[in-house]
Amino acid sequence: YKKTLEIELKSLPANHPSLGTTYNNMAMAFEGLEQYQSAVECAQRAVDIGREALGPSNAQVKRYESYLNRISRHV
C-alpha cells in the first residue's frame, strides 16, 4: 500500500478518490497490525479526501466515516 500511495501521490490530483481508497486500505492493514494510531490517521485522510472529492453525503464517504468512528475507539 505504501508503494501504491507513493505512485498515486505523484500521478493523481491530491483529492482523487483513488487516494481515499488507498488510505482506507492502509488503515485496515494498520488495524490488523494493531497499530491503531496509524490506522486512525489513514482513515481520517480517507474521509477528508472522500468529502472533498465525492461530497459529504456520498455512500463511500459514509463508509469511511463509519470505519473511522469504529477504529477511533482503540486510540
C-alpha positions as CSV (number, residue, x, y, z in Angstrom):
1,Y,0.0,0.0,0.0
2,K,2.8,2.4,0.7
3,K,4.2,1.9,-2.8
4,T,0.8,2.4,-4.3
5,L,0.3,5.6,-2.3
6,E,3.7,6.8,-3.4
7,I,2.8,6.3,-7.1
8,E,-0.7,7.8,-6.7
9,L,0.6,10.9,-4.9
10,K,3.0,11.5,-7.8
11,S,0.4,10.9,-10.6
12,L,-3.0,11.9,-9.3
13,P,-4.5,15.1,-8.0
14,A,-4.4,15.5,-4.2
15,N,-8.2,14.9,-3.9
16,H,-8.5,11.9,-6.3
17,P,-10.9,9.3,-5.0
18,S,-8.3,6.5,-5.5
19,L,-6.2,8.2,-2.9
20,G,-9.1,7.9,-0.4
21,T,-9.4,4.2,-1.2
22,T,-5.7,3.6,-0.7
23,Y,-5.6,5.4,2.6
24,N,-8.6,3.4,3.7
25,N,-6.9,0.2,2.7
26,M,-3.8,1.2,4.6
27,A,-6.0,2.0,7.7
28,M,-7.4,-1.5,7.6
29,A,-3.9,-3.0,7.3
30,F,-2.7,-0.9,10.3
31,E,-5.7,-2.0,12.2
32,G,-4.9,-5.6,11.5
33,L,-1.4,-5.0,12.9
34,E,-3.0,-3.3,15.9
35,Q,-1.3,0.0,15.0
36,Y,-4.4,1.9,15.8
37,Q,-2.9,5.5,15.8
38,S,-1.6,4.9,12.2
39,A,-4.9,3.4,11.3
40,V,-6.9,6.4,12.5
41,E,-4.6,8.8,10.7
42,C,-5.0,7.0,7.4
43,A,-8.8,6.6,7.9
44,Q,-9.1,10.3,8.6
45,R,-7.2,11.1,5.5
46,A,-9.6,8.8,3.5
47,V,-12.5,10.7,5.0
48,D,-11.0,14.1,4.2
49,I,-10.3,13.2,0.6
50,G,-13.6,11.5,0.1
51,R,-15.5,14.5,1.4
52,E,-13.6,16.8,-0.9
53,A,-13.7,14.6,-4.0
54,L,-17.1,13.0,-3.6
55,G,-19.1,15.2,-1.2
56,P,-20.1,14.5,2.4
57,S,-23.3,12.6,1.5
58,N,-21.6,10.1,-0.8
59,A,-22.1,6.4,0.3
60,Q,-18.4,5.6,0.2
61,V,-17.6,8.7,2.3
62,K,-20.2,7.5,4.8
63,R,-18.5,4.1,5.0
64,Y,-15.1,5.8,5.5
65,E,-16.7,7.8,8.4
66,S,-18.2,4.8,10.0
67,Y,-14.9,2.9,9.8
68,L,-13.1,5.9,11.3
69,N,-15.5,6.1,14.2
70,R,-15.2,2.4,14.9
71,I,-11.4,2.3,15.0
72,S,-11.1,5.6,16.8
73,R,-12.3,3.8,19.9
74,H,-9.0,1.9,20.1
75,V,-6.9,5.1,20.4
